[in-house]
Amino acid sequence: MSLDLWWGSGSPYSWRALLALEYKQLPYVSHQVQFAKQEHKSAQMLSMNPRGRVPVLKDGEYVCFESLAILQYLDRKYPQHPLFGGSAEETGTINRVICEYEWYAEDHIQKLIYAILFQGVDGHMEEIERAMSHMLAEARTIEKRLSSSAWLVGENLSAADIVVFPGIQMLLRALERREAQELRSRLLPLEANFPAIAAWLKRVEQIPGYEKTYPPHWRE
């Protein structure tokens, strides 16, 4: 086995792949790509992923990109510590929860993060309020699920947790910015407004190897 992963700090999709590798306890060679230097658009990267995006996983001669494809490949090739459950029912539910997040929450989270970090809140409040409303509705759905279960699906961490976790962490990080002061109280403090989500985030952070996945530039 010779696994190599190319990833970027601050990419929630890269974070998914890192979490999966650590949870499955798979040895791999880490290649951090510097976005500021456009390394994701280098000839080497484009030869593996013509779209010039990360994460990219290389297993021997096989190359896989797109985070969900990487999770599914790793689970099929290396079934220990499964990410997609142990039964057809669990697999179906895990995939459904992932689809729900991607269809009903992810786009709104990304809009909020983009507005806070790059676009600016002023002059975009109508769009931001709409995204916030949708995001909070989905947060309540996730909160309800986690109120009766330690993990999003089943009794163990799964691909559903690995997909949702980075997006929520990225949003919480963005809400710390001064520009997000008026929005912050709608979600924070998380322990008061969404206690089950807060406890779940801490559980994910306790998985072995988690510290190796944490975005390096957040420590600066």
C-alpha positions in Angstrom: 0.0 0.0 0.0 1.4 3.4 -1.0 -1.1 6.2 -0.3 -0.4 9.8 -1.1 -2.8 12.7 -0.4 -2.6 16.2 -1.9 -4.6 18.6 0.1 -5.0 22.3 1.0 -5.3 24.0 4.4 -8.8 25.6 4.7 -10.4 23.3 2.1 -13.3 21.5 3.8 -13.1 18.8 1.1 -9.5 18.2 1.9 -10.4 18.0 5.6 -12.8 15.2 4.8 -10.1 13.1 3.1 -7.7 13.7 6.0 -10.3 12.7 8.6 -11.1 9.5 6.7 -7.5 8.4 6.4 -6.9 9.1 10.1 -10.1 7.4 11.2 -9.3 4.3 9.1 -5.7 4.4 10.5 -4.2 4.2 7.1 -0.6 5.3 6.6 -0.2 7.9 3.9 2.2 10.5 2.6 0.9 14.0 3.1 1.4 16.7 0.4 0.1 20.1 1.5 -0.6 22.3 -1.5 -0.1 26.1 -1.1 -3.1 27.9 -2.7 -1.4 31.3 -2.5 1.4 29.9 -4.7 -1.2 28.3 -7.1 0.4 24.9 -6.5 -3.0 23.3 -7.1 -2.7 24.5 -10.7 0.8 23.1 -11.2 1.6 20.7 -14.1 1.9 17.8 -11.6 -1.5 18.5 -10.1 -3.2 19.0 -13.4 -1.9 15.7 -14.6 -3.7 14.0 -11.8 -6.8 16.2 -11.6 -7.4 18.3 -14.8 -9.7 20.5 -12.7 -6.8 21.7 -10.6 -8.5 21.1 -7.3 -7.8 19.2 -4.1 -8.0 16.7 -2.5 -6.3 14.2 -4.7 -5.5 10.7 -3.5 -3.0 8.4 -5.2 -2.9 4.7 -4.3 -0.1 3.1 -6.3 -0.9 3.9 -9.9 -4.6 4.7 -9.2 -5.6 8.4 -8.8 -8.9 9.5 -7.3 -10.3 13.0 -6.8 -13.5 14.5 -5.4 -13.8 14.0 -1.7 -16.9 11.7 -1.7 -15.3 9.5 -4.3 -12.1 9.3 -2.2 -14.2 8.3 0.9 -16.0 5.6 -1.1 -12.8 4.3 -2.6 -11.0 4.1 0.7 -13.9 2.3 2.3 -14.2 -0.3 -0.5 -10.4 -0.8 -0.8 -9.6 -0.7 2.9 -12.8 -1.9 4.7 -11.5 -1.8 8.3 -13.2 1.0 10.3 -16.0 1.3 7.8 -17.3 4.8 6.8 -20.5 3.7 5.1 -21.9 1.3 7.7 -22.1 -2.4 8.1 -25.5 -3.0 6.5 -27.4 -2.0 3.4 -29.7 0.0 5.6 -26.9 1.9 7.2 -25.3 2.6 3.9 -28.5 3.9 2.5 -29.1 6.2 5.5 -25.5 7.5 5.5 -25.7 8.4 1.9 -29.1 10.0 2.4 -27.8 12.2 5.3 -24.9 13.2 3.1 -27.3 14.1 0.2 -29.5 16.1 2.6 -26.5 18.1 3.8 -25.2 18.8 0.3 -28.7 19.7 -1.1 -30.1 21.7 1.8 -27.3 23.1 3.9 -23.9 23.2 2.2 -24.7 25.9 -0.4 -26.1 28.2 2.2 -23.1 27.6 4.5 -20.7 28.4 1.7 -22.7 31.6 0.8 -22.4 32.8 4.5 -18.6 32.0 4.6 -18.0 33.8 1.3 -20.0 36.8 2.4 -18.1 37.1 5.7 -14.6 36.4 4.4 -14.6 37.9 0.9 -17.8 39.7 -0.2 -18.6 41.8 2.8 -21.8 41.8 4.8 -22.8 45.4 4.0 -25.1 45.6 1.0 -25.8 41.8 0.9 -28.0 41.4 4.0 -31.0 40.1 2.1 -29.1 37.3 0.6 -27.2 36.6 3.8 -30.5 36.5 5.8 -31.9 34.0 3.4 -28.9 31.8 3.6 -28.9 32.1 7.4 -32.5 31.1 7.6 -32.0 28.0 5.5 -28.8 27.1 7.4 -30.5 27.5 10.8 -33.4 25.2 9.7 -30.9 22.5 8.7 -29.0 23.0 11.9 -32.1 22.3 13.8 -32.6 19.1 11.8 -29.0 18.0 12.6 -29.5 19.0 16.3 -32.6 16.8 16.5 -30.8 13.8 15.0 -27.8 14.2 17.3 -30.1 14.6 20.3 -30.9 10.9 20.2 -27.6 9.6 18.8 -23.9 10.2 19.4 -23.3 10.2 15.7 -25.3 11.3 12.6 -26.0 7.7 11.6 -25.6 4.6 13.7 -23.4 4.0 16.7 -20.0 4.9 15.2 -18.5 7.8 13.3 -19.4 7.5 9.6 -18.9 9.3 6.3 -21.9 11.4 7.2 -20.0 12.9 10.2 -16.8 13.3 8.1 -18.7 15.2 5.4 -20.7 17.5 7.7 -18.1 18.3 10.3 -15.7 20.5 8.2 -18.5 22.6 6.8 -19.8 23.5 10.3 -16.3 24.1 11.6 -15.5 26.5 8.7 -18.7 28.4 9.4 -17.9 28.7 13.1 -14.4 30.0 12.2 -15.9 32.6 9.8 -18.4 33.7 12.5 -15.5 34.7 14.8 -14.6 37.5 12.4 -15.5 41.1 13.4 -17.6 41.4 10.2 -19.9 38.7 11.4 -20.8 40.3 14.8 -24.5 40.8 13.9 -24.9 37.2 12.7 -23.0 35.5 15.4 -25.7 35.5 18.1 -28.1 33.6 15.7 -25.9 30.5 16.1 -23.6 31.1 19.1 -23.0 30.2 21.8 -23.3 26.7 20.3 -23.5 25.1 23.7 -26.7 27.0 24.5 -28.4 27.1 21.1 -27.4 23.7 19.7 -26.0 21.7 22.6 -26.1 18.3 20.8 -24.1 19.7 17.8 -21.6 21.2 20.2 -21.1 17.8 22.0 -20.9 16.0 18.6 -18.1 18.4 17.4 -16.1 17.5 20.5 -16.6 13.8 19.9 -15.2 14.2 16.4 -12.2 16.1 17.7 -11.4 13.1 20.0 -10.8 10.6 17.2 -7.2 9.4 17.0 -5.2 11.5 14.6 -7.6 14.4 14.6 -4.9 17.0 15.4 -3.0 16.0 12.2 -6.1 17.0 10.2 -6.5 20.5 11.7 -6.0 23.3 9.2 -2.4 24.4 9.8 -3.1 28.1 9.0 -5.7 28.2 11.8 -2.9 27.7 14.3 -1.1 30.8 13.1 
